[in-house]
Amino acid sequence: MKRIKIASWNVNSVRARIAIVERLLRDERPDVLCLQETKATDDVFPRQLFARHGYVHQQLKGQKMHHGVAIVSRIALGEPGSHDWQDNGEARHIGVRLPCGLRLENVYVPAGGDVPDRTVNPKFGQKLDFIQRMTRWSEALREPTMIVGDFNVAPLECDVWSHKALLGVVSHTPVEVEALTNLQQAHGWVDIGRSFVPAPERCFTWWSYRSPDFTKNDRGRRLDHMWVSPEAAGCVVSHKVLEPCRSWERPSDHVPLICEVAV
């Protein structure tokens, strides 16, 4: 039985982090790599570099500033598509079909600003609306699908370093958790991460740059996720969080996730 290795990473600028992206490709050799926050328009995306590593199949949705998503692969990709869940043209989603028939969706949910109140912070309202549009899409899904990326929500109490301290902090507020729970229930999505690292075990994917040494205070959050349709959950045979990447030179504040699917 063949396995497909799928990686997902909010890279926080693919060009600024290209050295550690190459390190990931050499060390882990994923078959498919989903990137978020590439901060690169399609014309400046490092296509040739990925191709030299064997990732000749590439689907890009680029944009300047803090957006942009990409899927690069050593195996064929079909039926590319993109949803405007932000409803303003921002490049936050791209999807493809893998040769095994599984649909793979790569998403970068907005962070939502600093104030968890949509009446005074429009960015927070946009985030909630984004997740609601994803929920409507999920309700209509009728095929095996995997969705990966930076969801910018830590849903469980154990998904943050302190539930009590972060209840009022964007990414862990009750209204965001409720929105993400509704999204998960809309399709019966299986949370791959928590399938392999059951709650309440520690599992973080993001640490702020503001922390001088993230390993000492360990104030992490689980903002990055891999979900799969219930009928395909049994095909996922492994999952890991590459926490050591947070200590690499010029790191992203997020670390990669990797799962393997048996086909």
Beta strands, then each sheet from edge to edge (+ up, - down):
strand 1: 3-10
strand 2: 32-36
strand 3: 57-61
strand 4: 69-73
strand 5: 78-81
strand 6: 93-97
strand 7: 103-108
strand 8: 145-150
strand 9: 190-191
strand 10: 206-207
strand 11: 220-221
strand 12: 224-228
strand 13: 236-241
strand 14: 257-262
sheet 1: 3+ 4- 2+ 1+ 14- 13+
sheet 2: 5+ 6- 7+ 8+ 12- 9+
sheet 3: 10+ 11-
end
